[in-house]
Amino acid sequence: MGTRVLICDDSKMARKQLAKVLPNDWNVEIEFAENGQDALEQIAANAFDVLFLDLNMPIKDGYETLEALQGFSQAPVVIVVSGDVQPKAIERVKAMGAAAFHKKPAATEDIRTLLLELGVFSPNAQASVTPNDVATAAESFTLQETLQEVSNIAMGRAASVLAEMLNVFIKLPVPRVNILEVGELQMALEYSVKEDSCSAVSQGFVGSGIAFEALLIFNDSSFPDMATLLGMTDVSSREHETELLMDVSSVLVGPFMTAVGKQLNIDFSHGHPTLLGQHVKIADLINVKKASWKRTLAVEIVYEVENYQINCDLMLLFTEDSVPTLEHLLSFLAEDE
């Protein structure tokens, strides 16, 4: 009997990619779970030797899964594979029992070295690919699925930069990807912001036939804590608030777009960030851009800072003309994984 391996990730693309980079000479039986609850139920029913675990998942995330595994008498060796590369995230998962952490996307040689170091892998020339592995590799992925995974990795890179700068822990969600009409976009933003007043910074990007706008929306209640973390003693004026907005926007949007561009092999050109609105309602923000947005492919990520009242919503709004090109590029990325 081979080593029983469970790969837990809400992304089909990530599950496929990780299965493909496991050593070819490793005698393994691979199963898959879509979230932490699914993984725990499978482990309770059938023992596993190794669990590859994502952190940002719906229903039950990686942290909750690690906590639950502490109550198992025969828990698998846990290797966290995540796009969340915050130092505090890595510290937390290891303190909760993870044997190792590896950033996404995983590479074949890196995984092989890690498995050897942990003593869970012994090369076996007679090893063969399991049927489950073949089935997963044959799957195709939608535009939303591939863009969500690309955004997930980029989100983790951006959060790590902000977390290190502020010495905080950023709580990360599962990115949401949808094609929205302008009315639906307004409803999505109102649901996420949940406050009467907000402020927003906008920046345009273009490259390889893809054009989109990065929109960073701040709840106005975030200003006091944000100023404290940045060491700004005075945000009483609109000028100081604008400076704060631009600083945080640069830290979040810049690394995010660098990570997206690296995955797509695109060097995006960008315009200067502009203040789209200050202390306004979501409806007012939408009205400013209603003519240009109309129907858009939207990626939404909500960043929250643990133990602080800081909440901001990053949205990438792709032009409708960009969608076919983006879909074409993402299809190549999925095939390469």
N, C-alpha and C positions, 0 to 999 in steps of 0.2 A: 504494500500500500504506500502511495506517495504522501508527501506533505500536504495537509489540507489547508488551503489558503482561501480566505474570504476578503474580497475587495469591496469596500463600502464607500460609495460616493453617489450623490444624487445626479451627477452628470454621466449620461451614457458615454459621451466622448471620453471623459476622464477614466471611466472604468475600462474602456477598450484600450486606451493608451497605456495604462498601467499593466494590463494583462500582456500587452505586446512586448514590454521592456523586461519582463521577467526572464531569467536565464533559460535558454533553450535546452540546456542540459540539467535542468532541475525537474525531478520527478514530482509533479504537483497535480493536485485535484483542485480546480478553481471554482468557486461559487461567487455570486454577486449579491450585494444588498444595496438598496436605493436610499436608505437613511439609517440612522442609529437604531431605531426601534426594530426595523427589519433585521439588522445585524444581530441584535441581542436575542431575538426570537430564534434565529438560525443557530446561534452559538448554544443556546439553551437546549435545543433539540438535538444538535450534533456537534461534538467537539471539533474545534479547529486549532491548528498549530500556529498559524500566523494570520493576523488581521491588519490589512492596509486600510487606514481610516482617514477620511476627509474630516475637516472641522466644520465648515459652513454648509449645513444641510437643514432641510425642513423637518418637521415632526420631532426629531431628536437629533441634536447636533453632536459633534465629536466630543466636546467637553462632557456633555450629559452621558454619552456612551461610555467614556472612560470612567466616570464616576460610578455608573451602574456595574461595570465590569469588576470593580473592587469587591463586589459581593459574590463573585463567581469563584467556586473552588478550583476550577480548571480553566482559567482565562488564557486566551492565546497570547502570543508575543505580539504587541501592538506597535506598528510602524505608522506614524501619522504622516500622510502625504497631503500637503495643503498649499494653497496660494497665499495663505496668511503667514507672512514671514516676520511678523513683529517679534522682537526678542522676548517680550513678555508672554506671547502666545507659546513660543517654544519652551520657555521655562515652565509654564503652567502644565503643558501636556506631559512633560517629563516628570514633574512632581506628582501628577495623577496616575503615573504608572506606565506611560509610553516608553518603549525601549529606545526609540529613535524618532527623529523628525527629518523629513526630506521635503524640499520645496517642489512645487509643480513648475513646469512639467518635468517628470522624472526621465532620466537618461539610462540606457541599458547598462553601461559600465558602472555608473554610480550606484545603481540598485544592486548590481552583482557584488560590488565591494562591500556595501552595507550589509547585505545578507551574510556574506562570509564573516564579517566582523562580529555579527550577532550570533554566529554559530547555528543558524537555522537552515543553511543551504550547503549541500555536498554535491559537487558535480557528478552527474550520472550520464554516461554516454548513451545509455539505452532509453533515456527519457523521451517522452513524446508529448505533443500538444493534446490537451483534453478536448472533447467535443464542445464543452461550454466555451472554451477559448475560441475555437473556430467560429462558433455561432456569433459571438460578440464581435469578432473582427469583421464579420460580414455585414454588420448593421450599417445603415446609412443614417445621417443626422440632418435635422432640419436647420434652417438658418438660425432660428431662435436658440437651439441647443448649442450650436458651435459658438455663436456670439456670446452666449451666457458664460461658457467656460473661458473664452478669451478675456471677457470682462472680469471674471472671478479672479484670474491670475493677476491682471492689471490692478484690480482693487486692492489686493493684498500688498502689492509693491508700493502703492501710494499710501496706504495706511501705515506701513512700516516707516516711511519717511516722516510722516506727521507724528507718529507715536514716539519716534526717537527725538524729534525736535522738541516736543512738549513733555516728554517723559511720562506718557500716559498709555492706557490700553484702549484701543479702538475696537468697538463691537461692530462686527461685520455681518451683513445679511447675505442671503442668496440674491444675486442680481436678477432683476426682472427685465425681460425683453418682450416687447409687444409692438405691433403696428397699430398706431392710434390715429383717429381723427382728432381735430383740434379740440372738440368738446370732450372727448374721452381723455385727452391729455390734461385738460383742466381738472377733471374729476380725479385723475391719478395723482396730480400734484396736491390738490386739496386734501386728499386722503393722507398723503405722506407728511405734509407740513403741519396740518392740524392746528394752526394758529391763524388769528385774524391778520397778522402783520408779518411780513418777511422782507428780506433784501436779497438781491441776486446779482451775480456777475456772469457775463456771457463772453465766450471766446470761440472764434471760428477756426476750423481746421480743414485742410484739403490736401489730397495726395492720391495719385494713381487712379483718378476717376471717382474718388470717394470724397464727398463733402458733408460736413456735419458741424453742429454747434454743441459745445460743452456748456451746460448751464448749471451753475452751482447756486443753490438756494439755501439761505440761512434762516432758521427761525430767529426772530428778533430777540427772543428771550436768551439766545446763546451768547449775546455780546458781552455781558459782564464776566462770565467764566472764561470766555475765549480771550478777553483782554488780560485777565489775571494770568493765564498760562503763558501768554506771549510777553508778559512783563510790561504791558502798557498801562500806565497809571491813569490816563485820561482818555475816555472815549465819549466824552460828553458832546463833542461836536460831530457834525456829519463828515467833516474832513478826516478826523481820526477814525471814525467808523469805516470810511471808505478805504483808508490805509490798511486797516485790519482785514477787511474783506479781500482786498487784493493779495495780501500776504498769504492768507489761508488758501485762497483759490490757486495761487501759484504752486504751493506745496502739494495740494491734492491733484490738480489737473495735470501739471507738468509730468510727474512720474507716472501717472496713469496713462497718459498718451504715449509716453516713451515705451512703456510696456506693451501697449496695444500695437504700436508701430513695429516693435521688434518681432512680435509674433506673426504679423502679417507681412513682414519684410517691406514696410513702407516708411519713408522718411516724410512725415507730415509737415507741411508748412502751416504756419498759424498767424492769425492776426493778433492785434493787441487786445488784452482783456478790457471789457467795458462794463460800466455799472449799468445794469438793465433797469434796476428799480431799488428804491430804498424806503423801507417802512411802508410797503404797499400790499394790497391784496393780490392773491394768486390771479384773480380775474384780470387785474390791471396788467400783470406781467404777460398774460396770454394775449391781451389786446394789443400790446406793443408789437408782438411778433405774429399775430394771427395770419397776416397775408403771406408770410414766408413759410409758416409751419404747415397749415392745412392738414396734410396727411403725412405722418412721419414714422419711421422706425425708431423706437425709443428704447434706450437702455437706462434703467433706473437703479441707483445704489444709494442707500441711506446710511450715512456714517453717524455713529453715536460714540461719545467719549464716556467711558465708564467713570462713575462717581462725579460727573460734572453735568450740568444742564446745557449740553452742547449737542445740537442736532443739525446736520446739513444734508441736503439731497442733491446728489450729482446725477444729471441726466445728459445723455448723449442723444442728440436729435439728428438723425441722418435724413438727408433729402431723399425724396421718393425716387429720383433719378439714380441715386447711388446704390440702391438696394440690389439690382442685378449684378453689378460689379463686385459689391461686398460679398454677395452669395457665392459668386464664382471663386473669389480668393479664399473664402472660408472652406469651400469644398476641397480645395487643394490641401489646406491645412489639416482637415479631417482625414484625408487619405494618407498624409505623411505620418500621422500619429500612429 
